[in-house]
Amino acid sequence: SDSDSEEKKKKDKKKKAKKKDKKKSDKKKKKDKKKKKDKKKKASSSSDSSDDKKTKKDKKRKQEEADAKNAWVATRMRELRKADANLALRDAMKAAEEEYQQIFNKAEAPKKPAEDKAEWGLAAAAEAAKEAEDEARKLGKSEEEIAQAGKEAGERAMRVAEEAGVYAPPKELPLFMQARLQQQSEAARLAATLQVSD
């Protein structure tokens, strides 16, 4: 009977050990399942989807702004070219974009070399003026002297270009065309400001 009781105890111990092992493995499986669920939740969290929505909205808004700008610039280019038939397409586009920037951004863009060319009418004159100004700065001259040196160099370059037949100064528009162009630009500004307020 002692041996039977000992065998029974051994069997009970084995059963208990098996139950413990089974409980441990069940707990481990549950933890693994829970971890997997948490990972899935994190991967598809609402903050990620809201970020995606924000970027999509930003892209859409930027695209709409670009489309509106392009449409406005195209319309203004047509108006400028109607007013002045001698105006080159690129010059009309630059002028229209500058107007757009002035009206909608309400900030003056810093002066660029392309604007210098428009001031002088020739890229070589603008470059000569810039070089003369830089040279005067190196010599430590005052701002007035720097500006004067640039102006003189630009004028010399323009005279040389005119004498060589490379450049002809633009003809001044008749007064009625100047007045009409001014009215159109004022009407465009007014329309643009009305669009912005709506």
C-alpha positions as CSV (number, residue, x, y, z in Angstrom):
1,S,0.0,0.0,0.0
2,D,3.0,2.3,0.6
3,S,4.2,1.7,-2.9
4,D,0.7,2.4,-4.2
5,S,0.5,5.6,-2.3
6,E,4.0,6.6,-3.5
7,E,3.0,5.9,-7.2
8,K,-0.1,7.9,-6.7
9,K,1.9,10.8,-5.3
10,K,4.3,10.6,-8.3
11,K,1.4,10.5,-10.7
12,D,-0.2,13.5,-8.9
13,K,3.1,15.4,-9.1
14,K,3.4,14.6,-12.8
15,K,-0.2,15.7,-13.4
16,K,0.5,18.9,-11.5
17,A,3.7,19.6,-13.4
18,K,1.9,19.0,-16.7
19,K,-0.9,21.4,-15.6
20,K,1.7,24.0,-14.7
21,D,3.5,23.7,-18.0
22,K,0.1,23.9,-19.8
23,K,-0.9,27.0,-17.9
24,K,2.5,28.6,-18.6
25,S,2.2,27.8,-22.3
26,D,-1.4,29.1,-22.4
27,K,-0.3,32.3,-20.7
28,K,2.6,32.7,-23.2
29,K,0.2,32.2,-26.1
30,K,-2.2,34.8,-24.8
31,K,0.6,37.3,-24.3
32,D,1.8,36.7,-27.9
33,K,-1.7,37.2,-29.2
34,K,-2.1,40.3,-27.2
35,K,1.3,41.7,-28.5
36,K,0.2,41.0,-32.1
37,K,-3.1,42.8,-31.6
38,D,-1.3,45.8,-30.0
39,K,1.1,45.9,-33.0
40,K,-1.8,45.9,-35.4
41,K,-3.6,48.6,-33.5
42,K,-0.4,50.8,-33.5
43,A,0.1,50.2,-37.2
44,S,-3.4,51.4,-38.0
45,S,-3.8,54.1,-35.4
46,S,-5.9,57.1,-36.0
47,S,-3.0,59.5,-35.7
48,D,-1.3,57.9,-38.7
49,S,-4.4,58.2,-40.8
50,S,-5.0,61.7,-39.7
51,D,-1.4,62.6,-40.8
52,D,-2.2,61.1,-44.2
53,K,-5.4,63.1,-44.4
54,K,-3.5,66.3,-43.5
55,T,-0.8,65.7,-46.1
56,K,-3.4,65.0,-48.8
57,K,-5.3,68.2,-47.8
58,D,-2.1,70.2,-48.0
59,K,-1.2,68.7,-51.4
60,K,-4.7,69.4,-52.7
61,R,-4.7,73.0,-51.3
62,K,-1.2,73.7,-52.8
63,Q,-2.4,72.3,-56.2
64,E,-5.5,74.5,-56.1
65,E,-3.4,77.5,-55.3
66,A,-1.0,76.8,-58.1
67,D,-3.9,76.3,-60.6
68,A,-5.4,79.6,-59.5
69,K,-2.1,81.4,-59.8
70,N,-1.5,79.9,-63.3
71,A,-5.0,80.9,-64.5
72,W,-4.6,84.5,-63.2
73,V,-1.1,84.8,-64.7
74,A,-2.3,83.5,-68.1
75,T,-5.2,85.9,-68.1
76,R,-3.0,88.8,-67.2
77,M,-0.4,87.9,-69.8
78,R,-3.1,88.0,-72.5
79,E,-4.2,91.4,-71.3
80,L,-0.6,92.7,-71.3
81,R,0.1,91.4,-74.8
82,K,-3.2,92.9,-76.1
83,A,-2.2,96.3,-74.7
84,D,1.3,96.1,-76.2
85,A,1.7,93.9,-79.3
86,N,5.5,94.3,-79.2
87,L,5.8,92.8,-75.8
88,A,7.6,89.4,-75.8
89,L,5.9,86.4,-74.3
90,R,8.6,86.0,-71.6
91,D,8.4,89.6,-70.7
92,A,4.6,89.5,-70.4
93,M,4.9,86.4,-68.2
94,K,7.5,88.0,-65.9
95,A,5.4,91.1,-65.6
96,A,2.2,89.1,-64.9
97,E,4.0,87.0,-62.2
98,E,5.4,90.1,-60.6
99,E,2.0,91.7,-60.4
100,Y,0.6,88.4,-58.9
101,Q,3.3,88.5,-56.2
102,Q,2.6,92.2,-55.4
103,I,-1.1,91.7,-55.2
104,F,-1.4,88.3,-53.4
105,N,1.8,88.2,-51.4
106,K,1.8,91.9,-50.5
107,A,5.6,91.7,-50.3
108,E,8.3,93.1,-52.6
109,A,10.5,90.4,-53.9
110,P,14.2,91.1,-53.7
111,K,15.6,92.6,-56.9
112,K,16.9,89.9,-59.2
113,P,19.3,90.0,-62.1
114,A,16.3,89.5,-64.5
115,E,14.8,92.7,-63.0
116,D,18.2,94.5,-63.6
117,K,18.0,93.4,-67.2
118,A,14.5,94.9,-67.4
119,E,15.8,98.1,-65.8
120,W,18.7,98.3,-68.4
121,G,17.0,96.6,-71.3
122,L,20.0,94.4,-71.9
123,A,21.7,91.7,-69.8
124,A,25.2,92.9,-70.7
125,A,24.4,96.4,-69.3
126,A,23.0,95.0,-66.1
127,E,26.1,92.9,-65.7
128,A,28.4,95.8,-66.4
129,A,26.5,97.9,-63.8
130,K,26.8,95.1,-61.2
131,E,30.5,94.6,-61.8
132,A,31.1,98.4,-61.5
133,E,29.1,98.5,-58.2
134,D,31.1,95.5,-56.9
135,E,34.4,97.1,-57.8
136,A,33.3,100.4,-56.1
137,R,32.4,98.5,-53.0
138,K,35.8,96.8,-52.9
139,L,37.4,100.2,-53.1
140,G,35.3,101.3,-50.1
141,K,33.3,104.0,-51.8
142,S,30.0,105.4,-50.4
143,E,26.6,104.1,-51.4
144,E,26.0,107.2,-53.6
145,E,29.3,106.6,-55.4
146,I,28.6,102.9,-55.8
147,A,25.2,103.7,-57.4
148,Q,26.7,106.3,-59.6
149,A,29.5,103.9,-60.8
150,G,26.9,101.3,-61.6
151,K,24.7,103.8,-63.5
152,E,27.6,105.1,-65.6
153,A,28.7,101.6,-66.5
154,G,25.2,100.5,-67.5
155,E,24.7,103.6,-69.6
156,R,28.1,103.1,-71.4
157,A,27.1,99.5,-72.2
158,M,23.7,100.6,-73.5
159,R,25.3,103.3,-75.7
160,V,27.8,100.8,-77.1
161,A,25.0,98.3,-77.8
162,E,22.9,101.0,-79.6
163,E,25.8,102.1,-81.7
164,A,26.6,98.5,-82.7
165,G,22.9,98.0,-83.7
166,V,22.5,95.2,-81.1
167,Y,19.8,97.1,-79.1
168,A,17.1,99.5,-80.0
169,P,15.3,101.3,-77.1
170,P,11.6,100.4,-76.8
171,K,9.1,102.8,-78.2
172,E,7.1,104.6,-75.7
173,L,3.4,103.7,-75.7
174,P,0.9,106.4,-76.8
175,L,-0.9,108.0,-73.9
176,F,-4.3,106.4,-74.7
177,M,-2.6,102.9,-74.5
178,Q,-0.9,103.8,-71.3
179,A,-4.2,105.0,-69.7
180,R,-5.9,101.8,-70.9
181,L,-3.2,99.6,-69.5
182,Q,-3.4,101.4,-66.2
183,Q,-7.2,101.0,-66.1
184,Q,-6.9,97.3,-66.8
185,S,-4.3,96.7,-64.1
186,E,-6.4,98.6,-61.6
187,A,-9.4,96.5,-62.6
188,A,-7.4,93.3,-62.2
189,R,-6.1,94.3,-58.8
190,L,-9.7,95.1,-57.7
191,A,-11.0,91.8,-59.0
192,A,-8.1,90.0,-57.3
193,T,-8.8,91.6,-53.9
194,L,-12.5,90.8,-54.2
195,Q,-11.6,87.2,-54.9
196,V,-9.4,87.0,-51.9
197,S,-12.1,88.5,-49.6
198,D,-14.7,86.0,-50.8
